[in-house]
Amino acid sequence: MTSTPQSGDWFKSSYSNNSGGECIEGARLGTVAMAIRDSKDTSRGNLTIGTTSWNALTTALKRER
């Protein structure tokens, strides 16, 4: 099981901007997982994705650009 990221562990997506649009934050959970959450409402929790699935997701998204 992975731990919940601490407040200083979160970083904003490089695709986010300061205009208040759709922004996500991420936090690496060691080498085993990635946590993501809505940066506008961090109280709603986060989604944790295993590293293999995260890599597959980001690779597919990059292909779709």
Backbone as ProteinMPNN parsed JSONL, in Angstrom:
{"seq_chain_A": "MTSTPQSGDWFKSSYSNNSGGECIEGARLGTVAMAIRDSKDTSRGNLTIGTTSWNALTTALKRER", "coords_chain_A": {"N_chain_A": [[0.84, -1.183, 0.0], [0.48, 2.262, -0.723], [1.549, 5.444, 0.584], [-0.228, 8.44, 1.636], [0.348, 11.432, -0.104], [2.317, 14.132, 1.217], [1.787, 17.669, 1.903], [3.893, 19.195, 0.741], [4.805, 17.565, -1.263], [3.397, 17.695, -3.627], [3.09, 18.719, -7.043], [2.383, 21.019, -9.686], [0.9, 20.386, -12.86], [2.816, 20.726, -15.853], [1.367, 21.649, -17.944], [-0.577, 23.208, -16.888], [-2.03, 26.422, -16.192], [-2.13, 29.814, -14.947], [-4.686, 30.81, -15.116], [-6.872, 29.656, -13.964], [-8.01, 27.444, -15.13], [-8.558, 24.022, -16.177], [-6.751, 22.225, -14.057], [-4.291, 19.989, -12.848], [-2.624, 18.377, -10.132], [0.279, 16.563, -9.234], [1.874, 13.876, -7.429], [4.681, 12.066, -6.729], [4.917, 8.787, -5.566], [7.229, 7.409, -4.299], [8.803, 4.85, -6.132], [6.695, 3.4, -6.958], [4.114, 4.393, -7.503], [1.844, 7.01, -8.648], [0.205, 9.884, -7.589], [-2.686, 11.788, -8.321], [-4.552, 14.849, -8.396], [-7.247, 17.274, -8.325], [-6.3, 20.539, -8.689], [-7.764, 22.758, -7.978], [-9.55, 22.018, -6.034], [-8.46, 20.56, -3.621], [-9.33, 19.195, -1.412], [-10.93, 17.121, -2.113], [-9.677, 14.726, -2.335], [-7.508, 12.195, -3.846], [-6.375, 10.407, -6.768], [-4.736, 7.402, -7.054], [-2.281, 5.907, -9.01], [-0.652, 3.099, -10.271], [2.843, 2.819, -11.156], [3.435, 1.549, -13.666], [0.967, 1.686, -15.009], [0.616, 4.464, -14.986], [2.756, 5.31, -16.61], [1.962, 4.147, -19.034], [-0.425, 5.568, -19.491], [0.491, 8.291, -19.719], [2.169, 8.029, -21.932], [0.318, 7.315, -23.932], [-1.272, 9.648, -23.943], [0.578, 11.561, -24.827], [0.988, 10.668, -27.409], [-1.44, 11.325, -28.543], [-1.479, 14.077, -28.859]], "CA_chain_A": [[0.0, 0.0, 0.0], [1.246, 3.502, -0.779], [1.136, 6.444, 1.564], [-0.817, 9.667, 1.131], [1.378, 12.457, -0.252], [2.306, 15.287, 2.108], [1.492, 18.898, 1.168], [5.039, 19.645, -0.029], [5.145, 16.594, -2.296], [2.58, 17.931, -4.811], [3.546, 19.685, -8.043], [1.356, 21.307, -10.686], [1.202, 19.954, -14.217], [3.464, 21.74, -16.691], [0.361, 22.14, -18.878], [-1.493, 24.079, -16.16], [-1.7, 27.846, -16.253], [-2.634, 30.573, -13.791], [-5.979, 31.412, -15.417], [-7.942, 28.959, -13.25], [-8.588, 26.399, -15.967], [-8.455, 22.645, -15.709], [-5.397, 21.986, -13.577], [-4.08, 18.862, -11.949], [-1.367, 18.293, -9.419], [0.752, 15.202, -9.095], [2.851, 13.581, -6.384], [5.294, 10.742, -6.9], [4.922, 7.968, -4.353], [8.388, 6.545, -4.482], [8.891, 4.31, -7.492], [5.589, 2.461, -7.155], [2.823, 4.966, -7.874], [1.679, 8.439, -8.861], [-1.089, 10.379, -7.128], [-3.121, 12.998, -9.011], [-5.736, 15.471, -7.799], [-7.693, 18.552, -8.873], [-5.601, 21.585, -7.941], [-8.72, 23.772, -7.519], [-10.287, 21.503, -4.878], [-7.605, 19.487, -3.116], [-9.995, 18.477, -0.319], [-11.707, 16.01, -2.664], [-8.884, 13.51, -2.369], [-6.671, 11.983, -5.013], [-6.397, 9.122, -7.45], [-3.396, 6.817, -7.071], [-2.106, 5.042, -10.168], [0.632, 2.408, -10.271], [3.822, 3.377, -12.089], [3.278, 0.97, -15.004], [-0.242, 2.276, -15.604], [0.879, 5.901, -15.18], [3.605, 5.436, -17.792], [1.132, 3.822, -20.201], [-1.349, 6.69, -19.672], [1.18, 9.471, -20.224], [2.635, 7.71, -23.289], [-0.854, 7.408, -24.818], [-1.655, 11.057, -24.052], [1.574, 12.246, -25.657], [0.727, 10.251, -28.798], [-2.691, 11.957, -28.997], [-1.346, 15.529, -29.051]], "C_chain_A": [[0.883, 1.245, 0.0], [0.716, 4.498, 0.238], [0.499, 7.642, 0.873], [0.262, 10.731, 1.025], [1.202, 13.585, 0.772], [2.121, 16.552, 1.268], [2.66, 19.361, 0.307], [5.421, 18.734, -1.171], [4.427, 16.857, -3.624], [3.236, 18.938, -5.744], [2.456, 19.84, -9.096], [1.822, 20.846, -12.057], [1.86, 21.079, -15.001], [2.497, 22.307, -17.729], [-0.66, 23.056, -18.206], [-1.065, 25.529, -16.337], [-2.323, 28.544, -15.058], [-4.003, 31.19, -14.042], [-7.143, 30.682, -14.761], [-8.631, 27.885, -14.06], [-8.457, 25.026, -15.337], [-7.012, 22.344, -15.332], [-5.368, 20.736, -12.707], [-2.728, 19.005, -11.276], [-1.0, 16.824, -9.315], [1.721, 15.086, -7.934], [3.381, 12.179, -6.629], [5.314, 10.022, -5.554], [6.027, 6.934, -4.497], [8.471, 6.105, -5.93], [7.698, 3.437, -7.837], [4.297, 3.08, -7.659], [2.91, 6.477, -8.067], [0.292, 8.804, -8.352], [-1.422, 11.63, -7.926], [-4.382, 13.52, -8.331], [-6.052, 16.772, -8.53], [-7.054, 19.661, -8.049], [-6.555, 22.664, -7.422], [-9.492, 23.323, -6.285], [-9.545, 20.299, -4.314], [-8.251, 18.691, -1.989], [-10.765, 17.258, -0.814], [-10.915, 14.72, -2.789], [-8.075, 13.389, -3.638], [-6.869, 10.587, -5.564], [-4.964, 8.619, -7.494], [-3.319, 5.782, -8.177], [-0.722, 4.402, -10.084], [1.546, 2.937, -11.367], [3.659, 2.838, -13.507], [2.067, 1.568, -15.711], [-0.052, 3.758, -15.88], [1.716, 6.105, -16.446], [2.824, 5.144, -19.068], [0.173, 4.974, -20.514], [-0.638, 7.89, -20.278], [1.73, 9.249, -21.642], [1.487, 7.845, -24.286], [-1.284, 8.858, -24.996], [-0.697, 11.832, -24.936], [1.379, 11.905, -27.132], [-0.468, 10.986, -29.392], [-2.563, 13.451, -29.254], [-1.284, 15.894, -30.476]], "O_chain_A": [[1.923, 1.268, 0.658], [-0.425, 4.4, 0.69], [0.667, 7.835, -0.332], [1.025, 10.921, 1.972], [0.082, 13.939, 1.14], [2.282, 16.51, 0.048], [2.427, 19.884, -0.783], [6.281, 19.089, -1.977], [4.816, 16.295, -4.648], [3.864, 19.895, -5.292], [1.701, 18.905, -9.363], [3.01, 20.913, -12.37], [1.508, 22.247, -14.836], [2.781, 23.341, -18.333], [-1.519, 23.621, -18.882], [0.102, 25.823, -16.597], [-2.982, 27.901, -14.241], [-4.446, 32.023, -13.25], [-8.296, 31.053, -14.981], [-9.731, 27.458, -13.71], [-8.272, 24.889, -14.127], [-6.15, 22.223, -16.203], [-6.292, 20.466, -11.94], [-1.82, 19.663, -11.784], [-1.87, 15.953, -9.31], [2.316, 16.075, -7.506], [2.613, 11.222, -6.723], [5.688, 10.6, -4.534], [5.786, 5.759, -4.775], [8.236, 6.896, -6.845], [7.68, 2.801, -8.891], [3.452, 2.365, -8.198], [3.895, 7.122, -7.707], [-0.684, 8.115, -8.647], [-0.541, 12.451, -8.183], [-5.171, 12.758, -7.772], [-5.217, 17.301, -9.265], [-7.248, 19.717, -6.834], [-6.192, 23.412, -6.514], [-10.034, 24.158, -5.56], [-9.959, 19.156, -4.51], [-7.764, 17.615, -1.643], [-11.209, 16.444, -0.005], [-11.429, 13.724, -3.297], [-7.961, 14.339, -4.412], [-7.447, 9.712, -4.92], [-4.069, 9.342, -7.93], [-4.168, 4.897, -8.28], [0.269, 5.093, -9.851], [1.076, 3.443, -12.386], [3.739, 3.61, -14.463], [2.145, 1.917, -16.889], [-0.512, 4.258, -16.906], [1.412, 6.978, -17.258], [3.009, 5.826, -20.076], [-0.019, 5.316, -21.681], [-1.12, 8.454, -21.26], [1.753, 10.175, -22.454], [1.659, 8.422, -25.36], [-1.629, 9.257, -26.108], [-1.128, 12.679, -25.718], [1.582, 12.753, -28.001], [-0.511, 11.243, -30.595], [-3.479, 14.042, -29.826], [-1.172, 17.074, -30.807]]}, "name": "protein", "num_of_chains": 1, "seq": "MTSTPQSGDWFKSSYSNNSGGECIEGARLGTVAMAIRDSKDTSRGNLTIGTTSWNALTTALKRER"}
